[in-house]
Amino acid sequence: MHLYVIHRRLEAIARIFALVGGVLLCLLAALVVTSIVGRVVFGRPIAGSFEIVAMGAAISVFLCLPYCHWQRGNVVVKLFFSDVEKRLTHWLDALASAFYGAIAIAFAWRMSAGLVDAIEYQDISVIIGLPLWFAYPVAIGSFLLLAASCAATAIGGFKVDSE
């Protein structure tokens, strides 16, 4: 399959992940508002809303990471390389993408171990007893998509360098 097609498909999947993450974040904001209104008007907030928001925000961030990479939204230090030749800049960006992809693979691997432990020990949240393992598959999938996205951009960056 041509590299361009792979790039477009990975970017489309990353965009879908980010949209789901954005919708989730909006739902969490609505939950917070509803809980605050419930506290003020009825004297009762939504039980466990803090736990739901904490887990949901983490999931939302995980879902947005691959798209952030595609949009070059990660922090990039250009202070030292602003006057460097464009070919070298492409090569350094590709190298950084490869390194970031390796970190994403390591995170996915460790999150997999965390998932096994969370299921084995039946970890739950304190207030509402929400199983904590729910966030792990999303995080693992997001890190794997991030790693694939990093690999694609790294290969693309090295390819630009060779042209």
DSSP file (Angstrom, degrees, kcal/mol; ACC not computed):
  #  RESIDUE AA STRUCTURE BP1 BP2  ACC     N-H-->O    O-->H-N    N-H-->O    O-->H-N    TCO  KAPPA ALPHA  PHI   PSI    X-CA   Y-CA   Z-CA
    1    1 A M              0   0    0      0, 0.0     2,-0.0     0, 0.0     5,-0.0   0.000 360.0 360.0 360.0 140.0    0.0    0.0    0.0
    2    2 A H     >  -     0   0    0      1,-0.1     4,-1.8     4,-0.0     3,-0.5  -0.345 360.0-124.6 -67.1 143.0    1.3    3.4   -0.9
    3    3 A L  H  > S+     0   0    0      1,-0.2     4,-2.6     2,-0.2     5,-0.2   0.838 109.9  58.1 -57.9 -36.3    2.7    5.5    2.0
    4    4 A Y  H  > S+     0   0    0      2,-0.2     4,-2.5     1,-0.2    -1,-0.2   0.904 105.6  49.1 -62.4 -41.4    0.3    8.4    1.2
    5    5 A V  H  > S+     0   0    0     -3,-0.5     4,-2.4     2,-0.2    -1,-0.2   0.906 111.3  49.4 -65.5 -41.8   -2.8    6.1    1.6
    6    6 A I  H  X S+     0   0    0     -4,-1.8     4,-2.7     2,-0.2     5,-0.3   0.925 110.7  51.0 -62.4 -44.5   -1.5    4.9    4.9
    7    7 A H  H  X S+     0   0    0     -4,-2.6     4,-2.6     1,-0.2    -2,-0.2   0.941 111.3  47.1 -56.4 -49.6   -0.9    8.4    6.1
    8    8 A R  H  X S+     0   0    0     -4,-2.5     4,-2.2     1,-0.2    -1,-0.2   0.892 113.5  47.8 -63.3 -41.0   -4.4    9.5    5.1
    9    9 A R  H  X S+     0   0    0     -4,-2.4     4,-2.4     2,-0.2    -1,-0.2   0.927 113.0  47.1 -67.7 -44.4   -6.0    6.5    6.8
   10   10 A L  H  X S+     0   0    0     -4,-2.7     4,-2.5     1,-0.2    -2,-0.2   0.915 113.3  49.3 -62.7 -41.6   -4.0    6.9   10.0
   11   11 A E  H  X S+     0   0    0     -4,-2.6     4,-2.2    -5,-0.3    -1,-0.2   0.882 110.1  51.2 -65.8 -37.1   -4.8   10.6   10.1
   12   12 A A  H  X S+     0   0    0     -4,-2.2     4,-2.1     2,-0.2    -2,-0.2   0.909 111.3  47.2 -65.8 -41.6   -8.5    9.9    9.5
   13   13 A I  H  X S+     0   0    0     -4,-2.4     4,-2.6     2,-0.2    -2,-0.2   0.916 111.7  51.2 -65.0 -42.0   -8.6    7.4   12.4
   14   14 A A  H  X S+     0   0    0     -4,-2.5     4,-2.4     1,-0.2    53,-0.4   0.884 108.3  52.5 -61.9 -38.2   -6.7    9.9   14.6
   15   15 A R  H  X S+     0   0    0     -4,-2.2     4,-2.4     2,-0.2    -1,-0.2   0.909 109.1  49.1 -64.3 -41.7   -9.3   12.6   13.7
   16   16 A I  H  X S+     0   0    0     -4,-2.1     4,-2.5     2,-0.2    -2,-0.2   0.922 110.2  51.2 -63.4 -44.0  -12.1   10.3   14.7
   17   17 A F  H  X S+     0   0    0     -4,-2.6     4,-2.5     1,-0.2    -2,-0.2   0.933 111.4  48.1 -56.6 -46.3  -10.4    9.5   18.0
   18   18 A A  H  X S+     0   0    0     -4,-2.4     4,-2.6     2,-0.2    -2,-0.2   0.885 109.9  51.5 -64.8 -39.3  -10.0   13.3   18.7
   19   19 A L  H  X S+     0   0    0     -4,-2.4     4,-2.6     2,-0.2    -1,-0.2   0.919 110.9  47.9 -63.7 -42.6  -13.6   14.0   17.8
   20   20 A V  H  X S+     0   0    0     -4,-2.5     4,-2.6     1,-0.2    -2,-0.2   0.915 112.1  50.6 -62.4 -42.3  -14.7   11.3   20.3
   21   21 A G  H  X S+     0   0    0     -4,-2.5     4,-2.2    -5,-0.2    -2,-0.2   0.889 110.9  48.7 -62.1 -39.8  -12.4   12.7   22.9
   22   22 A G  H  X S+     0   0    0     -4,-2.6     4,-2.1     2,-0.2    -2,-0.2   0.906 111.4  48.5 -67.0 -42.6  -13.8   16.2   22.3
   23   23 A V  H  X S+     0   0    0     -4,-2.6     4,-2.4     2,-0.2    -2,-0.2   0.919 111.2  51.4 -62.8 -42.8  -17.4   15.0   22.6
   24   24 A L  H  X S+     0   0    0     -4,-2.6     4,-2.3     1,-0.2    -2,-0.2   0.913 108.4  51.3 -60.0 -43.0  -16.5   13.1   25.8
   25   25 A L  H  X S+     0   0    0     -4,-2.2     4,-2.1     1,-0.2    -1,-0.2   0.888 109.2  50.7 -63.1 -38.8  -15.0   16.3   27.2
   26   26 A C  H  X S+     0   0    0     -4,-2.1     4,-2.1     2,-0.2    -1,-0.2   0.905 109.9  50.1 -64.0 -41.2  -18.1   18.2   26.4
   27   27 A L  H  X S+     0   0    0     -4,-2.4     4,-2.2     1,-0.2    -2,-0.2   0.887 109.4  51.7 -64.1 -38.1  -20.2   15.6   28.1
   28   28 A L  H  X S+     0   0    0     -4,-2.3     4,-2.3     2,-0.2    -1,-0.2   0.891 107.7  51.8 -65.2 -39.1  -18.0   15.8   31.1
   29   29 A A  H  X S+     0   0    0     -4,-2.1     4,-2.4     2,-0.2    -2,-0.2   0.910 109.5  50.0 -62.7 -41.5  -18.4   19.5   31.3
   30   30 A A  H  X S+     0   0    0     -4,-2.1     4,-2.7     1,-0.2    -2,-0.2   0.887 109.1  52.5 -63.7 -38.3  -22.2   19.0   31.2
   31   31 A L  H  X S+     0   0    0     -4,-2.2     4,-2.5     2,-0.2    -2,-0.2   0.914 109.3  48.9 -62.5 -43.1  -21.8   16.5   34.0
   32   32 A V  H  X S+     0   0    0     -4,-2.3     4,-2.5     2,-0.2    -2,-0.2   0.930 112.7  47.3 -63.1 -45.7  -19.9   19.0   36.1
   33   33 A V  H  X S+     0   0    0     -4,-2.4     4,-2.8     1,-0.2     5,-0.2   0.926 112.9  49.4 -61.4 -44.8  -22.5   21.8   35.5
   34   34 A T  H  X S+     0   0    0     -4,-2.7     4,-2.5     1,-0.2    -1,-0.2   0.899 111.1  49.5 -61.9 -40.8  -25.3   19.4   36.3
   35   35 A S  H  X S+     0   0    0     -4,-2.5     4,-2.1     2,-0.2    -1,-0.2   0.907 112.1  47.6 -65.2 -42.1  -23.6   18.3   39.5
   36   36 A I  H  X S+     0   0    0     -4,-2.5     4,-2.5     2,-0.2    -2,-0.2   0.923 112.9  48.2 -65.7 -43.9  -23.0   21.9   40.6
   37   37 A V  H  X>S+     0   0    0     -4,-2.8     4,-3.2     1,-0.2     5,-0.5   0.912 111.1  51.8 -61.6 -42.0  -26.6   22.9   39.8
   38   38 A G  I  X>S+     0   0    0     -4,-2.5     6,-2.0    -5,-0.2     4,-1.4   0.879 110.5  48.5 -61.3 -38.0  -27.8   19.9   41.8
   39   39 A R  I  X5S+     0   0    0     -4,-2.1     4,-0.6     4,-0.3    -2,-0.2   0.921 118.1  39.5 -67.5 -44.2  -25.6   20.9   44.7
   40   40 A V  I  <5S+     0   0    0     -4,-2.5    -2,-0.2     2,-0.1    -3,-0.2   0.932 126.4  32.2 -73.2 -46.5  -26.9   24.5   44.7
   41   41 A V  I  <5S+     0   0    0     -4,-3.2    -3,-0.2    -5,-0.2    -2,-0.2   0.917 136.4  19.3 -81.0 -45.1  -30.6   23.9   43.9
   42   42 A F  I  <<S-     0   0    0     -4,-1.4    -3,-0.2    -5,-0.5    -2,-0.1   0.497  96.0-120.3-107.4  -5.9  -31.3   20.5   45.6
   43   43 A G  S  <<S+     0   0    0     -4,-0.6    -4,-0.3    -5,-0.6    -3,-0.1   0.644  85.4  96.7  74.8  13.2  -28.4   20.3   48.0
   44   44 A R        -     0   0    0     -6,-2.0    -2,-0.2    -7,-0.1    -1,-0.1  -0.937  57.0-159.7-139.0 113.2  -27.2   17.1   46.4
   45   45 A P        -     0   0    0      0, 0.0     2,-0.5     0, 0.0   -10,-0.1  -0.293  45.1 -79.6 -77.2 173.8  -24.4   16.8   43.8
   46   46 A I    >   -     0   0    0    -15,-0.2     3,-1.8   -14,-0.1     4,-0.3  -0.665  54.5-116.3 -75.1 122.4  -24.1   13.9   41.4
   47   47 A A  T 3  S+     0   0    0     -2,-0.5    -1,-0.1     1,-0.3    -3,-0.0  -0.377  94.1   7.5 -63.4 130.4  -22.4   11.2   43.5
   48   48 A G  T 3> S+     0   0    0     -2,-0.1     4,-2.4     1,-0.1    -1,-0.3   0.586  82.1 134.8  78.2  10.1  -19.0   10.2   42.1
   49   49 A S  H <> S+     0   0    0     -3,-1.8     4,-2.7     1,-0.2     5,-0.2   0.869  71.5  55.9 -60.9 -34.3  -19.0   13.0   39.5
   50   50 A F  H  > S+     0   0    0     -4,-0.3     4,-2.4     2,-0.2    -1,-0.2   0.918 108.7  46.8 -61.8 -43.2  -15.4   13.8   40.5
   51   51 A E  H  > S+     0   0    0      2,-0.2     4,-2.3     1,-0.2     5,-0.2   0.905 113.2  48.3 -65.4 -42.1  -14.4   10.1   39.7
   52   52 A I  H  X S+     0   0    0     -4,-2.4     4,-2.8     1,-0.2     5,-0.2   0.919 113.0  47.8 -65.2 -43.2  -16.2   10.1   36.4
   53   53 A V  H  X S+     0   0    0     -4,-2.7     4,-2.8    -5,-0.2     5,-0.2   0.906 110.9  51.3 -65.3 -41.6  -14.6   13.4   35.4
   54   54 A A  H  X S+     0   0    0     -4,-2.4     4,-1.8    -5,-0.2    -2,-0.2   0.945 116.2  39.6 -61.6 -48.0  -11.1   12.3   36.3
   55   55 A M  H  X S+     0   0    0     -4,-2.3     4,-2.3     1,-0.2    -2,-0.2   0.913 117.1  50.2 -68.6 -41.4  -11.4    9.0   34.4
   56   56 A G  H  X S+     0   0    0     -4,-2.8     4,-2.6    -5,-0.2    -2,-0.2   0.879 108.8  51.5 -65.3 -38.3  -13.2   10.7   31.5
   57   57 A A  H  X S+     0   0    0     -4,-2.8     4,-2.4     2,-0.2    -1,-0.2   0.907 109.8  49.9 -65.7 -40.8  -10.6   13.5   31.2
   58   58 A A  H  X S+     0   0    0     -4,-1.8     4,-2.5    -5,-0.2    -2,-0.2   0.934 112.0  47.8 -61.3 -45.5   -7.8   11.0   31.1
   59   59 A I  H  X S+     0   0    0     -4,-2.3     4,-2.4     1,-0.2    -2,-0.2   0.913 110.6  52.4 -61.1 -42.7   -9.6    9.1   28.3
   60   60 A S  H  X S+     0   0    0     -4,-2.6     4,-1.4     1,-0.2    -1,-0.2   0.906 109.7  48.1 -61.2 -43.0  -10.2   12.3   26.4
   61   61 A V  H  X S+     0   0    0     -4,-2.4     4,-1.2     1,-0.2     3,-0.4   0.934 110.8  51.0 -63.8 -45.8   -6.6   13.3   26.5
   62   62 A F  H >< S+     0   0    0     -4,-2.5     3,-0.6     1,-0.2    -2,-0.2   0.915 108.8  52.2 -56.8 -43.4   -5.5    9.8   25.4
   63   63 A L  H 3< S+     0   0    0     -4,-2.4     4,-0.4     1,-0.2    -1,-0.2   0.798 110.1  48.8 -64.8 -28.6   -7.9   10.0   22.5
   64   64 A C  H 3X S+     0   0    0     -4,-1.4     4,-2.2    -3,-0.4    -1,-0.2   0.651  88.3  84.8 -87.5 -15.4   -6.5   13.3   21.3
   65   65 A L  H <X S+     0   0    0     -4,-1.2     4,-1.9    -3,-0.6    -1,-0.2   0.901  88.3  48.7 -57.5 -47.4   -2.8   12.5   21.4
   66   66 A P  H  > S+     0   0    0      0, 0.0     4,-2.0     0, 0.0    -1,-0.2   0.918 113.7  46.2 -62.6 -41.3   -2.5   10.9   17.9
   67   67 A Y  H  > S+     0   0    0     -4,-0.4     4,-2.2   -53,-0.4    -2,-0.2   0.884 108.2  57.0 -67.5 -37.1   -4.4   13.8   16.2
   68   68 A C  H  <>S+     0   0    0     -4,-2.2     5,-3.4     1,-0.2     6,-0.4   0.897 107.1  49.6 -58.5 -40.2   -2.2   16.3   18.1
   69   69 A H  H ><5S+     0   0    0     -4,-1.9     3,-1.7     3,-0.2    -2,-0.2   0.932 108.7  51.5 -65.0 -44.8    0.8   14.6   16.6
   70   70 A W  H 3<5S+     0   0    0     -4,-2.0    -1,-0.2     1,-0.3    -2,-0.2   0.856 111.5  47.8 -60.3 -34.8   -0.6   14.7   13.1
   71   71 A Q  T 3<5S-     0   0    0     -4,-2.2    -1,-0.3    -5,-0.1    -2,-0.2   0.374 112.9-120.0 -87.1   5.4   -1.3   18.5   13.5
   72   72 A R  T < 5 +     0   0    0     -3,-1.7    -3,-0.2    -5,-0.1    -2,-0.1   0.890  67.3 143.8  55.3  41.4    2.3   19.0   14.9
   73   73 A G      < +     0   0    0     -5,-3.4    -4,-0.2    -6,-0.2    -1,-0.1   0.470  32.4 103.0 -90.1  -3.6    0.6   20.3   18.1
   74   74 A N  S    S-     0   0    0     -6,-0.4     2,-0.3    -5,-0.1    -9,-0.0  -0.385  90.1 -83.7 -76.9 160.0    3.2   18.8   20.4
   75   75 A V        -     0   0    0     -2,-0.1     2,-0.4     2,-0.0    -1,-0.1  -0.461  51.3-175.0 -66.3 125.9    5.8   21.0   22.0
   76   76 A V        -     0   0    0     -2,-0.3     2,-0.8    -4,-0.1    -1,-0.0  -0.990  19.5-141.9-126.5 128.7    8.6   21.5   19.6
   77   77 A V        +     0   0    0     -2,-0.4     4,-0.1     1,-0.1     3,-0.1  -0.807  30.5 161.3 -92.6 112.9   11.8   23.3   20.5
   78   78 A K     >  +     0   0    0     -2,-0.8     4,-0.6     1,-0.1     3,-0.1   0.335  47.1  99.7-109.8   4.3   13.0   25.3   17.5
   79   79 A L  T >4 S+     0   0    0      1,-0.2     3,-0.5     2,-0.2     4,-0.2   0.910  89.9  37.0 -57.9 -45.9   15.2   27.7   19.4
   80   80 A F  T 34 S+     0   0    0      1,-0.2    -1,-0.2     2,-0.1     3,-0.2   0.685 123.5  41.5 -82.1 -18.6   18.4   25.8   18.6
   81   81 A F  T >4 S+     0   0    0     -3,-0.1     3,-1.1     1,-0.1    -1,-0.2   0.161  75.6 108.4-118.3  18.5   17.5   24.8   15.1
   82   82 A S  T << S+     0   0    0     -4,-0.6    -1,-0.1    -3,-0.5    -2,-0.1   0.816  88.2  40.0 -67.9 -29.5   15.8   27.9   13.6
   83   83 A D  T 3  S+     0   0    0     -3,-0.2    -1,-0.2    -4,-0.2     2,-0.2   0.251  92.4 116.3-102.2  12.8   18.7   28.7   11.3
   84   84 A V  S <  S-     0   0    0     -3,-1.1     5,-0.1     1,-0.1    -3,-0.1  -0.493  77.4 -89.0 -84.2 151.6   19.4   25.1   10.3
   85   85 A E     >  -     0   0    0     -2,-0.2     4,-1.9     1,-0.1     3,-0.4  -0.228  35.9-119.0 -56.6 145.4   19.1   23.9    6.8
   86   86 A K  H  > S+     0   0    0      1,-0.2     4,-2.4     2,-0.2     5,-0.2   0.850 111.6  56.3 -60.9 -38.2   15.6   22.6    5.9
   87   87 A R  H  > S+     0   0    0      1,-0.2     4,-2.1     2,-0.2    -1,-0.2   0.909 108.4  47.9 -60.6 -41.6   16.8   19.0    5.1
   88   88 A L  H  > S+     0   0    0     -3,-0.4     4,-2.8     2,-0.2    -1,-0.2   0.882 109.1  53.7 -66.8 -38.5   18.3   18.8    8.6
   89   89 A T  H  X S+     0   0    0     -4,-1.9     4,-2.6     2,-0.2    -2,-0.2   0.921 109.1  48.5 -61.9 -44.1   15.1   20.1   10.1
   90   90 A H  H  X S+     0   0    0     -4,-2.4     4,-2.4     2,-0.2    -2,-0.2   0.915 112.5  49.1 -60.1 -43.0   13.1   17.4    8.3
   91   91 A W  H  X S+     0   0    0     -4,-2.1     4,-2.4     2,-0.2    -2,-0.2   0.918 111.7  47.7 -65.2 -43.4   15.6   14.8    9.5
   92   92 A L  H  X S+     0   0    0     -4,-2.8     4,-2.6     2,-0.2    -2,-0.2   0.892 111.8  50.5 -64.9 -39.8   15.4   16.0   13.1
   93   93 A D  H  X S+     0   0    0     -4,-2.6     4,-2.3     2,-0.2    -2,-0.2   0.905 111.4  48.7 -62.7 -41.0   11.6   16.0   13.0
   94   94 A A  H  X S+     0   0    0     -4,-2.4     4,-2.3     2,-0.2    -2,-0.2   0.909 111.5  49.2 -65.5 -41.7   11.6   12.5   11.7
   95   95 A L  H  X S+     0   0    0     -4,-2.4     4,-2.3     2,-0.2    -2,-0.2   0.910 111.1  49.7 -63.4 -42.7   14.1   11.4   14.4
   96   96 A A  H  X S+     0   0    0     -4,-2.6     4,-2.8     2,-0.2    -2,-0.2   0.892 110.1  51.3 -63.6 -39.9   11.9   13.1   17.1
   97   97 A S  H  X S+     0   0    0     -4,-2.3     4,-2.5     2,-0.2    -2,-0.2   0.906 109.5  49.9 -63.3 -41.4    8.8   11.3   15.7
   98   98 A A  H  X S+     0   0    0     -4,-2.3     4,-1.9     2,-0.2    -2,-0.2   0.917 112.7  46.9 -63.3 -42.4   10.6    8.0   15.8
   99   99 A F  H  X S+     0   0    0     -4,-2.3     4,-2.0     2,-0.2    -2,-0.2   0.918 112.2  49.7 -64.9 -44.1   11.6    8.6   19.4
  100  100 A Y  H  X S+     0   0    0     -4,-2.8     4,-2.3     1,-0.2    -2,-0.2   0.885 109.3  53.1 -61.9 -39.6    8.1    9.7   20.4
  101  101 A G  H  X S+     0   0    0     -4,-2.5     4,-2.2     2,-0.2    -1,-0.2   0.885 106.8  51.7 -63.2 -39.2    6.7    6.5   18.7
  102  102 A A  H  X S+     0   0    0     -4,-1.9     4,-2.2     2,-0.2    -2,-0.2   0.896 109.9  49.3 -64.2 -39.7    9.1    4.4   20.8
  103  103 A I  H  X S+     0   0    0     -4,-2.0     4,-2.5     2,-0.2    -2,-0.2   0.904 109.1  52.5 -64.7 -41.0    7.8    6.1   23.9
  104  104 A A  H  X S+     0   0    0     -4,-2.3     4,-2.5     2,-0.2    -2,-0.2   0.890 108.9  49.9 -62.5 -39.8    4.2    5.5   22.8
  105  105 A I  H  X S+     0   0    0     -4,-2.2     4,-2.5     2,-0.2    -1,-0.2   0.919 110.2  50.3 -64.2 -43.0    5.0    1.8   22.4
  106  106 A A  H  X S+     0   0    0     -4,-2.2     4,-2.4     1,-0.2    -2,-0.2   0.911 111.2  48.7 -61.5 -41.7    6.5    1.7   25.8
  107  107 A F  H  X S+     0   0    0     -4,-2.5     4,-2.8     2,-0.2     5,-0.2   0.919 110.9  50.0 -64.2 -43.0    3.5    3.4   27.3
  108  108 A A  H  X S+     0   0    0     -4,-2.5     4,-1.8     1,-0.2    -2,-0.2   0.914 111.1  50.2 -61.3 -42.0    1.1    1.0   25.5
  109  109 A W  H  X S+     0   0    0     -4,-2.5     4,-1.6     2,-0.2    -2,-0.2   0.934 114.2  42.9 -61.2 -47.9    3.2   -2.0   26.8
  110  110 A R  H  X S+     0   0    0     -4,-2.4     4,-2.2     1,-0.2    -2,-0.2   0.855 111.4  54.5 -70.7 -33.9    3.1   -0.7   30.4
  111  111 A M  H  X S+     0   0    0     -4,-2.8     4,-2.3     2,-0.2    -1,-0.2   0.848 104.6  56.2 -66.3 -31.9   -0.6    0.2   30.2
  112  112 A S  H  X S+     0   0    0     -4,-1.8     4,-2.0     2,-0.2    -2,-0.2   0.913 107.7  47.2 -63.6 -42.5   -1.2   -3.4   29.1
  113  113 A A  H  X S+     0   0    0     -4,-1.6     4,-2.1     1,-0.2    -2,-0.2   0.893 111.4  51.6 -64.9 -38.9    0.4   -4.6   32.2
  114  114 A G  H  X S+     0   0    0     -4,-2.2     4,-2.8     2,-0.2    -2,-0.2   0.869 106.9  53.8 -64.1 -37.1   -1.7   -2.1   34.2
  115  115 A L  H  X S+     0   0    0     -4,-2.3     4,-2.3     2,-0.2     5,-0.2   0.928 107.9  49.6 -62.4 -45.7   -4.8   -3.4   32.6
  116  116 A V  H  X S+     0   0    0     -4,-2.0     4,-2.8     1,-0.2    -2,-0.2   0.926 114.0  45.7 -59.3 -45.7   -4.0   -7.0   33.6
  117  117 A D  H  X S+     0   0    0     -4,-2.1     4,-3.0     2,-0.2    -2,-0.2   0.915 110.6  52.6 -64.5 -43.4   -3.4   -5.9   37.2
  118  118 A A  H  <>S+     0   0    0     -4,-2.8     5,-1.7     1,-0.2     4,-0.4   0.878 115.1  41.9 -62.3 -37.6   -6.6   -3.7   37.3
  119  119 A I  H ><5S+     0   0    0     -4,-2.3     3,-0.6     3,-0.2    -2,-0.2   0.928 115.6  49.5 -73.2 -45.5   -8.7   -6.6   36.1
  120  120 A E  H 3<5S+     0   0    0     -4,-2.8    -2,-0.2    -5,-0.2    -3,-0.2   0.905 119.7  35.9 -61.1 -43.1   -6.9   -9.2   38.3
  121  121 A Y  T 3<5S-     0   0    0     -4,-3.0    -1,-0.2    -5,-0.2    -2,-0.2   0.414 103.9-129.4 -93.0   2.3   -7.2   -7.1   41.5
  122  122 A Q  T < 5 -     0   0    0     -3,-0.6    -3,-0.2    -4,-0.4     2,-0.1   0.903  30.9-162.2  51.2  50.0  -10.6   -5.7   40.6
  123  123 A D      < +     0   0    0     -5,-1.7     9,-2.1    -6,-0.2    10,-0.5  -0.415  14.0 176.5 -63.5 133.1   -9.6   -2.1   41.2
  124  124 A I  B     -A  131   0A   0      7,-0.3     2,-0.1     8,-0.1     6,-0.1  -0.927  34.1 -95.9-135.3 159.6  -12.6    0.2   41.6
  125  125 A S     >  -     0   0    0      5,-1.9     4,-0.7    -2,-0.3     7,-0.0  -0.393  35.2-122.0 -72.8 157.4  -13.1    3.9   42.4
  126  126 A V  T  4 S+     0   0    0      2,-0.1    -1,-0.1     3,-0.1    -2,-0.0   0.909  98.7  35.7 -70.9 -45.5  -13.8    4.8   46.0
  127  127 A I  T  4 S+     0   0    0      1,-0.1    -1,-0.1   -79,-0.1   -80,-0.0   0.960 133.3  14.5 -81.4 -53.1  -17.2    6.5   45.8
  128  128 A I  T  4 S-     0   0    0    -80,-0.1    -2,-0.1     2,-0.1    -1,-0.1   0.469  95.0-119.3-107.1  -1.1  -19.3    4.8   43.1
  129  129 A G     <  +     0   0    0     -4,-0.7    -3,-0.1     1,-0.2     3,-0.0   0.831  45.4 174.5  71.0  31.5  -17.2    1.6   42.6
  130  130 A L        -     0   0    0      1,-0.1    -5,-1.9    -6,-0.1    -1,-0.2  -0.582  38.3-113.2 -72.4 124.8  -16.5    2.3   38.9
  131  131 A P  B >   -A  124   0A   0      0, 0.0     3,-0.9     0, 0.0    -7,-0.3  -0.405  21.0-149.8 -60.4 129.7  -14.1   -0.3   37.6
  132  132 A L  G >  S+     0   0    0     -9,-2.1     3,-1.0     1,-0.2     4,-0.4   0.647  84.9  77.1 -78.2 -15.1  -10.8    1.4   36.8
  133  133 A W  G >  S+     0   0    0    -10,-0.5     3,-0.8     1,-0.2    -1,-0.2   0.667  72.3  84.5 -71.6 -13.6   -9.8   -0.9   34.0
  134  134 A F  G <> S+     0   0    0     -3,-0.9     4,-0.6     1,-0.2    -1,-0.2   0.839  89.2  50.2 -56.6 -34.8  -12.3    0.8   31.6
  135  135 A A  H <> S+     0   0    0     -3,-1.0     4,-2.2     1,-0.2    -1,-0.2   0.770  95.7  72.7 -76.4 -25.3   -9.7    3.5   30.8
  136  136 A Y  H <> S+     0   0    0     -3,-0.8     4,-3.0    -4,-0.4     5,-0.2   0.912  92.4  49.8 -63.6 -48.0   -6.9    1.1   29.9
  137  137 A P  H  > S+     0   0    0      0, 0.0     4,-2.6     0, 0.0    -1,-0.2   0.895 113.0  48.8 -60.1 -36.9   -8.1   -0.3   26.6
  138  138 A V  H  X S+     0   0    0     -4,-0.6     4,-2.5     2,-0.2    -2,-0.2   0.929 113.0  47.3 -65.3 -44.2   -8.7    3.3   25.3
  139  139 A A  H  X S+     0   0    0     -4,-2.2     4,-2.7     2,-0.2     5,-0.2   0.923 112.8  48.6 -62.8 -44.5   -5.3    4.4   26.4
  140  140 A I  H  X S+     0   0    0     -4,-3.0     4,-2.3     1,-0.2    -2,-0.2   0.941 113.0  47.2 -62.3 -47.6   -3.6    1.4   24.9
  141  141 A G  H  X S+     0   0    0     -4,-2.6     4,-2.4    -5,-0.2    -1,-0.2   0.896 112.8  49.8 -60.2 -40.9   -5.4    1.8   21.6
  142  142 A S  H  X S+     0   0    0     -4,-2.5     4,-2.6     2,-0.2    -2,-0.2   0.907 111.0  48.4 -66.0 -42.2   -4.5    5.5   21.6
  143  143 A F  H  X S+     0   0    0     -4,-2.7     4,-2.4     2,-0.2    -1,-0.2   0.875 111.6  50.0 -67.0 -35.8   -0.9    4.9   22.3
  144  144 A L  H  X S+     0   0    0     -4,-2.3     4,-2.3     2,-0.2    -2,-0.2   0.912 112.2  47.2 -68.0 -40.8   -0.7    2.3   19.5
  145  145 A L  H  X S+     0   0    0     -4,-2.4     4,-2.6     2,-0.2    -2,-0.2   0.899 111.9  51.5 -64.3 -39.5   -2.3    4.7   17.1
  146  146 A L  H  X S+     0   0    0     -4,-2.6     4,-2.7     2,-0.2    -2,-0.2   0.916 109.3  49.9 -61.6 -43.2    0.1    7.4   18.2
  147  147 A A  H  X S+     0   0    0     -4,-2.4     4,-2.4     2,-0.2    -2,-0.2   0.916 112.0  47.4 -62.5 -43.1    3.0    5.0   17.6
  148  148 A A  H  X S+     0   0    0     -4,-2.3     4,-2.5     2,-0.2    -2,-0.2   0.902 112.5  49.8 -64.6 -40.4    1.8    4.2   14.1
  149  149 A S  H  X S+     0   0    0     -4,-2.6     4,-2.5     2,-0.2     5,-0.2   0.908 110.9  49.3 -64.1 -41.7    1.3    7.9   13.4
  150  150 A C  H  X S+     0   0    0     -4,-2.7     4,-2.6     2,-0.2    -2,-0.2   0.907 110.6  50.4 -63.7 -42.0    4.8    8.6   14.6
  151  151 A A  H  X S+     0   0    0     -4,-2.4     4,-2.8     2,-0.2     5,-0.2   0.927 111.4  48.5 -62.2 -44.1    6.2    5.8   12.5
  152  152 A A  H  X S+     0   0    0     -4,-2.5     4,-2.3     1,-0.2    -2,-0.2   0.916 114.6  44.1 -64.1 -43.2    4.4    7.2    9.4
  153  153 A T  H  X S+     0   0    0     -4,-2.5     4,-2.4     2,-0.2    -1,-0.2   0.862 113.4  51.9 -70.9 -33.4    5.5   10.8   10.0
  154  154 A A  H  X S+     0   0    0     -4,-2.6     4,-2.6    -5,-0.2     5,-0.2   0.943 111.5  45.8 -65.7 -46.6    9.1    9.6   10.7
  155  155 A I  H  X S+     0   0    0     -4,-2.8     4,-2.3     1,-0.2    -2,-0.2   0.913 113.8  50.1 -61.5 -42.1    9.2    7.6    7.5
  156  156 A G  H  X S+     0   0    0     -4,-2.3     4,-2.1    -5,-0.2    -1,-0.2   0.889 111.0  49.3 -62.6 -39.3    7.7   10.5    5.6
  157  157 A G  H  X S+     0   0    0     -4,-2.4     4,-1.6     2,-0.2    -2,-0.2   0.896 112.7  45.7 -67.8 -41.0   10.3   12.8    7.2
  158  158 A F  H  X S+     0   0    0     -4,-2.6     4,-1.6     2,-0.2    -1,-0.2   0.851 111.3  54.4 -69.0 -32.8   13.2   10.6    6.3
  159  159 A K  H  X S+     0   0    0     -4,-2.3     4,-0.9    -5,-0.2    -2,-0.2   0.909 106.2  50.9 -66.7 -41.4   11.8   10.1    2.8
  160  160 A V  H >< S+     0   0    0     -4,-2.1     3,-0.6     1,-0.2    -1,-0.2   0.895 108.4  54.0 -60.4 -39.0   11.7   13.9    2.3
  161  161 A D  H 3< S+     0   0    0     -4,-1.6    -1,-0.2     1,-0.2    -2,-0.2   0.854 107.3  49.7 -63.6 -35.3   15.3   14.0    3.4
  162  162 A S  H 3<        0   0    0     -4,-1.6    -1,-0.2     1,-0.2    -2,-0.2   0.647 360.0 360.0 -81.0 -13.0   16.4   11.5    0.8
  163  163 A E    <<        0   0    0     -4,-0.9    -1,-0.2    -3,-0.6    -2,-0.2   0.489 360.0 360.0 -81.6 360.0   14.6   13.3   -2.0
